[in-house]
């Protein structure tokens, strides 16, 4: 599916639940609404430990991108369309 990259929100905080450091980012993308008209905003979390974390920071805001997920639903690849 093709998405439009709307924004990247960098995260760096200590979890209140676990007390562990959390570093990563949320990416916000627009996708077509399947059963209607227009677009909707969706976000995905990327851990800084993921290779994809560094790939997304090289993509320009507003670019059309293709997102690839593994069988567990984790984002594993970002490709500019």
MDTraj code that builds the backbone (N, CA, C; nanometers):
import mdtraj as md
import numpy as np

residues = "UNK UNK UNK UNK UNK UNK UNK UNK UNK UNK UNK UNK UNK UNK UNK UNK UNK UNK UNK UNK UNK UNK UNK UNK UNK UNK UNK UNK UNK UNK UNK UNK UNK UNK UNK UNK UNK UNK UNK UNK UNK UNK UNK UNK UNK UNK UNK UNK UNK UNK UNK UNK UNK UNK UNK UNK UNK UNK UNK UNK UNK UNK UNK UNK UNK UNK UNK UNK UNK UNK UNK UNK UNK UNK UNK UNK UNK UNK UNK UNK UNK".split()
xyz = np.array([
    [0.0845, -0.1178, 0.0000],
    [0.0000, 0.0000, 0.0000],
    [0.0892, 0.1244, 0.0000],
    [0.0461, 0.2274, -0.0689],
    [0.1204, 0.3531, -0.0776],
    [0.0672, 0.4503, 0.0275],
    [0.1589, 0.5121, 0.1003],
    [0.1267, 0.6112, 0.2035],
    [0.2000, 0.7406, 0.1720],
    [0.1528, 0.8517, 0.2288],
    [0.2233, 0.9787, 0.2224],
    [0.2782, 1.0072, 0.3613],
    [0.4093, 1.0317, 0.3707],
    [0.4719, 1.0599, 0.4993],
    [0.4357, 1.2020, 0.5436],
    [0.3650, 1.2121, 0.6558],
    [0.3204, 1.3420, 0.7074],
    [0.4148, 1.3994, 0.8118],
    [0.4740, 1.3131, 0.8926],
    [0.5622, 1.3632, 0.9973],
    [0.6322, 1.2533, 1.0733],
    [0.7380, 1.2935, 1.1451],
    [0.8163, 1.2032, 1.2290],
    [0.8285, 1.2683, 1.3662],
    [0.7858, 1.1977, 1.4692],
    [0.7931, 1.2467, 1.6066],
    [0.8976, 1.1635, 1.6821],
    [1.0116, 1.2252, 1.7152],
    [1.1161, 1.1538, 1.7888],
    [1.0765, 1.1390, 1.9348],
    [1.1051, 1.0218, 1.9913],
    [1.0701, 0.9908, 2.1295],
    [1.1949, 0.9485, 2.2060],
    [1.2067, 0.9948, 2.3303],
    [1.3177, 0.9570, 2.4166],
    [1.2732, 0.9843, 2.5599],
    [1.2324, 0.8785, 2.6312],
    [1.1796, 0.8956, 2.7667],
    [1.1986, 0.7670, 2.8475],
    [1.1717, 0.7748, 2.9765],
    [1.1769, 0.6583, 3.0639],
    [1.0336, 0.6110, 3.0870],
    [1.0099, 0.4830, 3.0599],
    [0.8764, 0.4252, 3.0760],
    [0.8363, 0.4231, 3.2233],
    [0.7144, 0.4691, 3.2511],
    [0.6625, 0.4651, 3.3875],
    [0.6319, 0.3217, 3.4310],
    [0.5961, 0.2360, 3.3339],
    [0.5633, 0.0965, 3.3642],
    [0.6865, 0.0140, 3.3993],
    [0.7902, 0.0252, 3.3150],
    [0.9062, -0.0627, 3.3304],
    [1.0283, 0.0067, 3.3889],
    [1.0315, 0.1383, 3.3837],
    [1.1482, 0.2126, 3.4301],
    [1.2638, 0.2098, 3.3313],
    [1.2401, 0.1543, 3.2117],
    [1.3454, 0.1455, 3.1103],
    [1.3380, 0.2619, 3.0123],
    [1.4532, 0.2949, 2.9556],
    [1.4633, 0.4003, 2.8550],
    [1.3934, 0.3549, 2.7271],
    [1.3116, 0.4424, 2.6693],
    [1.2441, 0.4162, 2.5420],
    [1.2939, 0.5201, 2.4431],
    [1.3518, 0.4733, 2.3331],
    [1.3992, 0.5644, 2.2296],
    [1.3514, 0.5125, 2.0954],
    [1.2934, 0.6013, 2.0185],
    [1.2414, 0.5645, 1.8881],
    [1.1692, 0.6816, 1.8262],
    [1.0708, 0.6518, 1.7433],
    [0.9918, 0.7584, 1.6823],
    [0.8556, 0.7047, 1.6401],
    [0.7618, 0.7952, 1.6308],
    [0.6322, 0.7670, 1.5688],
    [0.6377, 0.8282, 1.4303],
    [0.5955, 0.7523, 1.3297],
    [0.5808, 0.8120, 1.1976],
    [0.4319, 0.8239, 1.1700],
    [0.3947, 0.9361, 1.1131],
    [0.2557, 0.9640, 1.0793],
    [0.2432, 0.9654, 0.9282],
    [0.1485, 0.8860, 0.8779],
    [0.1285, 0.8734, 0.7340],
    [-0.0194, 0.8883, 0.7012],
    [-0.0462, 0.9253, 0.5776],
    [-0.1838, 0.9329, 0.5287],
    [-0.2066, 0.8155, 0.4351],
    [-0.3238, 0.7525, 0.4483],
    [-0.3605, 0.6434, 0.3586],
    [-0.5028, 0.6657, 0.3104],
    [-0.5356, 0.6045, 0.1985],
    [-0.6701, 0.6144, 0.1439],
    [-0.7679, 0.5397, 0.2335],
    [-0.8848, 0.5962, 0.2541],
    [-0.9910, 0.5293, 0.3287],
    [-1.0478, 0.4204, 0.2382],
    [-1.0556, 0.2979, 0.2876],
    [-1.0983, 0.1845, 0.2049],
    [-1.2472, 0.1867, 0.1745],
    [-1.3297, 0.2168, 0.2742],
    [-1.4752, 0.2142, 0.2544],
    [-1.5328, 0.3542, 0.2658],
    [-1.4800, 0.4437, 0.1860],
    [-1.5261, 0.5820, 0.1893],
    [-1.4436, 0.6654, 0.0937],
    [-1.4369, 0.7956, 0.1218],
    [-1.3627, 0.8865, 0.0359],
    [-1.2604, 0.9625, 0.1182],
    [-1.1504, 0.9954, 0.0553],
    [-1.0487, 1.0762, 0.1220],
    [-0.9387, 0.9933, 0.1849],
    [-0.8686, 1.0568, 0.2792],
    [-0.7555, 0.9930, 0.3453],
    [-0.7717, 0.9982, 0.4958],
    [-0.6989, 0.9086, 0.5639],
    [-0.6965, 0.9113, 0.7097],
    [-0.5515, 0.9052, 0.7555],
    [-0.5278, 0.9525, 0.8764],
    [-0.3936, 0.9534, 0.9330],
    [-0.3737, 0.8286, 1.0196],
    [-0.2601, 0.7649, 1.0017],
    [-0.2246, 0.6445, 1.0762],
    [-0.0834, 0.6655, 1.1297],
    [-0.0551, 0.6117, 1.2497],
    [0.0826, 0.6229, 1.2984],
    [0.1393, 0.4862, 1.3324],
    [0.2717, 0.4754, 1.3222],
    [0.3454, 0.3536, 1.3519],
    [0.4636, 0.3895, 1.4403],
    [0.4919, 0.3048, 1.5394],
    [0.6069, 0.3263, 1.6265],
    [0.7267, 0.2489, 1.5730],
    [0.8431, 0.3133, 1.5739],
    [0.9678, 0.2484, 1.5350],
    [1.0677, 0.2626, 1.6487],
    [1.1220, 0.1523, 1.6949],
    [1.2258, 0.1542, 1.7975],
    [1.3569, 0.2009, 1.7347],
    [1.4390, 0.2714, 1.8118],
    [1.5700, 0.3146, 1.7640],
    [1.6616, 0.1945, 1.7401],
    [1.6253, 0.0785, 1.7928],
    [1.7037, -0.0433, 1.7723],
    [1.6782, -0.1049, 1.6342],
    [1.5724, -0.0590, 1.5685],
    [1.5338, -0.1112, 1.4381],
    [1.6136, -0.0418, 1.3274],
    [1.6512, -0.1181, 1.2243],
    [1.7200, -0.0590, 1.1088],
    [1.6296, 0.0405, 1.0361],
    [1.5010, 0.0166, 1.0393],
    [1.4048, 0.1026, 0.9702],
    [1.4023, 0.2427, 1.0331],
    [1.4352, 0.2520, 1.1619],
    [1.4386, 0.3815, 1.2323],
    [1.5292, 0.4795, 1.1586],
    [1.6436, 0.4349, 1.1146],
    [1.7387, 0.5228, 1.0461],
    [1.6965, 0.5480, 0.9017],
    [1.6326, 0.4498, 0.8390],
    [1.5852, 0.4661, 0.7012],
    [1.4792, 0.5750, 0.6901],
    [1.3877, 0.5800, 0.7863],
    [1.2761, 0.6748, 0.7765],
    [1.3252, 0.8191, 0.7902],
    [1.4348, 0.8408, 0.8620],
    [1.4872, 0.9759, 0.8784],
    [1.5525, 1.0295, 0.7507],
    [1.5733, 0.9428, 0.6524],
    [1.6298, 0.9845, 0.5237],
    [1.5217, 1.0200, 0.4221],
    [1.3958, 0.9915, 0.4544],
    [1.2837, 1.0172, 0.3629],
    [1.2299, 1.1574, 0.3882],
    [1.2026, 1.2307, 0.2823],
    [1.1494, 1.3674, 0.2940],
    [1.0021, 1.3646, 0.3323],
    [0.9643, 1.4584, 0.4194],
    [0.8235, 1.4738, 0.4549],
    [0.7454, 1.5074, 0.3276],
    [0.6302, 1.4443, 0.3103],
    [0.5484, 1.4644, 0.1911],
    [0.5724, 1.3602, 0.0832],
    [0.6770, 1.2786, 0.1006],
    [0.7083, 1.1741, 0.0024],
    [0.6065, 1.0615, 0.0091],
    [0.5860, 0.9978, -0.1058],
    [0.5037, 0.8776, -0.1085],
    [0.5949, 0.7605, -0.0775],
    [0.5499, 0.6748, 0.0145],
    [0.6313, 0.5625, 0.0580],
    [0.5495, 0.4336, 0.0577],
    [0.6215, 0.3235, 0.0487],
    [0.5621, 0.1917, 0.0582],
    [0.6132, 0.1312, 0.1885],
    [0.5247, 0.0783, 0.2709],
    [0.5634, 0.0177, 0.3973],
    [0.5480, -0.1335, 0.3865],
    [0.6487, -0.2060, 0.4350],
    [0.6467, -0.3515, 0.4324],
    [0.6497, -0.4030, 0.5762],
    [0.5649, -0.4999, 0.6051],
    [0.5512, -0.5547, 0.7395],
    [0.5839, -0.7038, 0.7381],
    [0.6350, -0.7554, 0.8511],
    [0.6567, -0.8989, 0.8616],
    [0.5263, -0.9657, 0.9047],
    [0.5287, -1.0948, 0.9228],
    [0.4053, -1.1677, 0.9552],
    [0.3506, -1.1344, 1.0938],
    [0.4320, -1.0686, 1.1772],
    [0.3878, -1.0284, 1.3108],
    [0.3329, -0.8859, 1.3127],
    [0.3317, -0.8187, 1.1957],
    [0.2805, -0.6831, 1.1867],
    [0.3830, -0.5759, 1.2169],
    [0.5108, -0.6151, 1.2286],
    [0.6154, -0.5167, 1.2559],
    [0.6667, -0.4571, 1.1248],
    [0.6889, -0.3272, 1.1266],
    [0.7403, -0.2567, 1.0098],
    [0.8858, -0.2964, 0.9890],
    [0.9185, -0.3492, 0.8710],
    [1.0539, -0.3978, 0.8465],
    [1.1247, -0.3270, 0.7311],
    [1.0490, -0.2511, 0.6495],
    [1.1120, -0.1859, 0.5343],
    [1.0287, -0.0671, 0.4896],
    [1.0995, 0.0409, 0.4542],
    [1.0359, 0.1604, 0.3985],
    [1.1029, 0.1895, 0.2640],
    [1.0205, 0.2036, 0.1600],
    [1.0712, 0.2294, 0.0261],
    [0.9997, 0.3510, -0.0295],
    [1.0760, 0.4466, -0.0823],
    [1.0115, 0.5608, -0.1489],
    [0.9478, 0.5113, -0.2781],
    [0.8225, 0.5474, -0.2988],
    [0.7483, 0.5002, -0.4165],
    [0.7776, 0.5849, -0.5388],
])
top = md.Topology()
chain = top.add_chain()
for i, resn in enumerate(residues, 1):
    res = top.add_residue(resn, chain, resSeq=i)
    for name in ("N", "CA", "C"):
        top.add_atom(name, md.element.get_by_symbol(name[0]), res)
traj = md.Trajectory(xyz[None], top)
